[in-house]
Amino acid sequence: MMEGSPSYMKKAGVPEDSDLIDLLFSWSLEDIKNDHLYQVEKIPESFQSVQHYLNSFVSPLLEETRAELWSSIKDISRKPFATVISINESKPYGRRYYDVKVDYLRNRYGDDDDKEEEAYRALPGDIIVLKEPLSDLQGGGRAWVLGNITEISGNIAGGNHFKVKTSNDLGVGVEAKHGMHKSLHIVFLMNITSTKRTWKALHMPRNLEGYQQSFVHPLCACG
């Protein structure tokens, strides 16, 4: 473990180059609810290295993401949703990648009568939940799976056909066979495109010697 590594890495044994989406998918519902999942410490005024500086912002970013996700789940009745028409494995992309088609997007979960309003436009980076109608996420409910929209068919925002990476295999987490997908809803919780950009910036290549002279000494209070 590198000097100044974030507490979440030490706590959970998460690789330092762990993908943000995979990390988010590793959270249980209890984790998402837990306001103390990450011990966010005050960012210091001086730093021992560039990596120490970057790592200081990782736990706050994860806590902010967790809090927003939990807030979205609690407010799920106000979130856009659609009914799933079909789900098929997107085989060239590996396990837990699916081609998903929906009917049309409504602006509020459970509301089928808002077609006159401008519908929500699905975007890459959307965090969604695939769930059975009327299932209660907060109380455990029935089967539900988190997902991340990675691509919109034809690159048209708001389209009803997109690729989704899921937190679980749908053959296990949600029975996608025997027509079960017809009873699934997809609810749009939040978009983490900007969060992913920040995460990527905080996980710069570990070979940072070239930055030491131009960045660390002016930044750090090194005496």
N, C-alpha and C positions, 0 to 999 in steps of 0.2 A: 504494500500500500504506500502510495506516495505521501510525502510530507504535506500536511494541510488537506488531506482527502476529506470530502464531506462526510458528515456523520451517517448519512443514509447508506453509504458504501460499507462502513464499518459495522453498522447494525444488521444489515441484511445480507452482507457478502455479495453485493451487486457489483459486477465488473465495472470498471471505471468508464469503459466505452459502451456501456449498456444503452440500447436504443430507448428513447423516451417512451415510445408507444408500448414496447414490451414491458417496460417498468410500470407504466400506467395499468396495463392489462394484468400485471401480477397482483394488483391490489384487490383484496376481498371487499365486500360491502362494508364489513366492520372497519377495514383500513380506511375506506373512503369517508366513513363517518367520524373517524378518530382525529380530533383536533390536535392531538399530541403525537401523531404518527412521525413527524419530523421535528427534531429539536432545533429550532431556528435560533441561532446565536447572533448576537450583534456583530455586524460586519466591522472588522478592525480598521483602525486608521492607518496602519502600516502593514506591509506584507513582506514575507521572507523570500518570495519568488513570484514569478508570473503565475505559476500553477496555483500557488496559495491564494493569490488574488482571484483567479477564475473560480476556484472551488468554493470560495466564500459566498458565491451567489447561487450555488446549485440547490442547497436545501431550501432557501427562500422561494426559489422558482418552483420546486416540487410542492411545497406547501401551498403556494398560490394556486397551482393547478388542481391539487386535491380539493381545496376549499371551493373552487369554482365548480368542479365536477359534483361535489356533494350538494351545493346550492342548486345546481341544475336538476339533479335527481329529486330533490325536495319539491322543486317547482315544475315537475314533469307535466302536470296538467296544462301548463301554459306553453309547452314546447311544440314546435311543428312536428308533424308525423305523417306517415303514409302507410298503406296496407301493402304488404309484400305479395307480388304476383308470382315470382319465381326466384329460386336460389340455385345456382349451379357452381360446382367447383371450378375455379380458374386455374386449371392444371399447370400451365406454364409457369405460374408464380409460386408454386409450392403449397404446402399445407396451410390451412386457415385463411386462404384467399378465395373470395367468392365473387361471382358476377350476380348482382342483385337487381331485379326489376321491381318497381313499385307502380301503383296505379297513378296517383297524383298527390302532391303535397298539400296538406292542410296546415293552417297557421297555429292551431291549438289542438293538443291531444284530445281526442274524443269528440271533436267538433267536425261534423261532415257538411256543415252548411255555410262555409265561409268562402266559397268559390269567387264571390264578388270582390273580395279583398285580394291584393297582390300577394301571391303565395311565396312562401320561403323558397329561396334558391339554394339547393344543395351545392356544396363546395368541397374540393379536396381539403383534407385536414379536419373535416367535421368528425366529432366523436358522437357516435350513435349508440343506441341500445336496441337490440332485437328482442322483442318480448311478446308473450302471449297477451291477447286482449284481456284487460281487467286485472292482470297480475300486479301485485303490489311489490315494487322493488324494495321499499323501505322496510317492509315487514318480512322480507325473504321471498314471499310470493312463489310463483311457479318459475319455470325456466326463463332465464334472460341472459343475454350475452352482449358484452360491449364490442364495439367495432370502430374502425377508423376508415373513412372514405379516402381511398388513395387515388382514384381517378374517376372522372365523369366521362361517360361514353361520348365521343365526339368533342370532348373538351367544352361542352356547352353547360355553363352554370345553370342549375335548376333542372337539369335533365332527370329523367326517371329511371335511368339505367347507369349503374356505377359499380366499380370494383371496391370491395370491402375486405379489410384484414380484420379478423375477429380474435377475441381473447381466448376462445375455445373452439375446438372442432365442432361444427354444427351437428355432426352425426352423434356427438356425445352431449354437448351442452344443451342443444335444442334438437329434438328429433326432426330433421329436415326431410325424412323419407315418408313414403306413403301419403303424400299430399299434405303433411303437417304444416309445410311452409305457408299454406293458404290462410292459416289462422294467425300468422305473425304480423306484428306491427313494427315499423322502424321509427324510432323517435330521435330527433336531432337535439342533442344536449348542448354542445358548445363547439367552437372551432379553435384548434390549437396550432394553426400555421405559424403565427408569430412566436408562440412558445417554442416550437420546434427550431425555429431560426436561432432563438436565444440559446437553446440547449446546445445546438451545434457549435455556436460561437464559444460557449463555455467549455467545450470539449475539443479544443484545438489540438492539432498533432502534438504528441508529447515531446517531440524534438524542438524545444523552444530556445536553444542556445542563442540563435540569431536575434531573439527579442530581448535577451537579458541586458545587453548594453544600451539599447535604445529605449527600453520600456521600464525595466525593473528599477534601475537606479533613480530615475527622476520620480517614479511613483512611490517607491518604498521609503519609509523614514529609516534609513540605514545608518544614521549617525553622521 
